[in-house]
Amino acid sequence: MDIERDAGFHDPRLAALYDVLDPDRSDLDAYLAIVAERSARSVLDLGCGTGTLALLLAARGLDVVGVDPAAASLEVARGKPGAAAVRWLCGDASTLPPLAVDLVTMTGNAAQAIISPAAWSATLAGVRAALRPGGTFVVETREPARQGWREWTRDRSSTSTEVAGVGLVVSWHELTEVAPPLVSFRSTCVLPDGVELVSDSTLRFRDRAGVTADLEAHGYVVDEVRGAPDRPGRELVFLARRP
Ligand SMILES: C[S@@+](CC[C@H](N)C(=O)[O-])C[C@H]1O[C@@H](n2cnc3c(N)ncnc32)[C@H](O)[C@@H]1O
């Protein structure tokens, strides 16, 4: 599968800052609630990044597999307390071993990092194959109509964070190209010694009808589309079942 190799996930220096620069993960509460609602006992977290959700689920006694193409992000995940309880795999939905999990999650807009239609199709097929019959794929994507990227300016996104053992890190995002459904932006982190770490990203914004059609074309039944409670009107969360 063709993978976008954003430095933000693949550069060990930036992967190590991911959690520190975005510490509020209350967005994951909604996923913990869905896992409980669906009585899932086994979960594949696809695009697990630095592993926050996978570790929360493993701490609740679930059988968890965390998969991500960014080895540097997985290294951060593997170094966290409780990491031995999760099976971490470097790869994507097209490289999975045989699985039959109750639920697959794609959070933090990992789905939007999949740009090409071929990679998206391979992801939907790979996830379906990894679910047991009756299992659920929970995938979020930002609502394109909201045009949230308008807020991705240096002024509005700039933060200064005191990072233990590093010092003050200044970071911001700025748009580099808006060509819906694709939106590109540059993230910059300036370290205390003045070193600038830059990551260029492109995200695909898919709308509700498009994702529903894609899921149905790959053999899912879309049970529900929710908003994310922490970002009303900004996110679409699909609950799609393998019949
Ligand atoms: C914004 S991060 C979100 C990480 C994590 N889910 C979270 O909520 O913190 C997006 C993640 O998607 C991963 N990713 C990129 N392409 C992917 C693909 N084709 N399949 C699965 N994950 C992918 C990136 O490596 C990155 O870790």
The ligand as a MOL file (V3000), in Angstrom:
LIG
                    3D

  0  0  0     0  0            999 V3000
M  V30 BEGIN CTAB
M  V30 COUNTS 27 29 0 0 0
M  V30 BEGIN ATOM
M  V30 1 C -2.9390 11.6140 13.6720 0
M  V30 2 S -2.2120 10.0450 13.9120 0 CHG=1
M  V30 3 C -3.4000 9.2620 14.9750 0
M  V30 4 C -2.7750 8.1910 15.8150 0
M  V30 5 C -3.7240 7.5510 16.8390 0
M  V30 6 N -4.8290 6.8430 16.2080 0
M  V30 7 C -4.2520 8.5710 17.8230 0
M  V30 8 O -5.4740 8.7210 17.9480 0
M  V30 9 O -3.4190 9.2040 18.4860 0 CHG=-1
M  V30 10 C -2.5140 9.2250 12.3520 0
M  V30 11 C -1.8320 7.8790 12.2690 0
M  V30 12 O -2.2410 7.2240 11.0540 0
M  V30 13 C -1.1500 6.4470 10.6350 0
M  V30 14 N -1.3290 6.0340 9.2300 0
M  V30 15 C -0.9150 6.6630 8.1180 0
M  V30 16 N -1.2300 5.9340 7.0220 0
M  V30 17 C -1.8590 4.8160 7.4770 0
M  V30 18 C -2.4020 3.6640 6.8420 0
M  V30 19 N -2.4070 3.5180 5.5250 0
M  V30 20 N -2.9460 2.7080 7.6250 0
M  V30 21 C -2.9850 2.8480 8.9700 0
M  V30 22 N -2.4830 3.9160 9.6230 0
M  V30 23 C -1.9250 4.8850 8.8860 0
M  V30 24 C 0.0540 7.3630 10.8730 0
M  V30 25 O 1.2850 6.6630 10.8510 0
M  V30 26 C -0.3080 7.9510 12.2280 0
M  V30 27 O 0.2260 7.2060 13.2960 0
M  V30 END ATOM
M  V30 BEGIN BOND
M  V30 1 1 1 2
M  V30 2 1 2 3
M  V30 3 1 2 10
M  V30 4 1 3 4
M  V30 5 1 4 5
M  V30 6 1 5 6
M  V30 7 1 5 7
M  V30 8 2 7 8
M  V30 9 1 7 9
M  V30 10 1 10 11
M  V30 11 1 11 12
M  V30 12 1 11 26
M  V30 13 1 12 13
M  V30 14 1 13 14
M  V30 15 1 13 24
M  V30 16 1 14 15
M  V30 17 1 14 23
M  V30 18 2 15 16
M  V30 19 1 16 17
M  V30 20 1 17 18
M  V30 21 2 17 23
M  V30 22 1 18 19
M  V30 23 2 18 20
M  V30 24 1 20 21
M  V30 25 2 21 22
M  V30 26 1 22 23
M  V30 27 1 24 25
M  V30 28 1 24 26
M  V30 29 1 26 27
M  V30 END BOND
M  V30 END CTAB
M  END
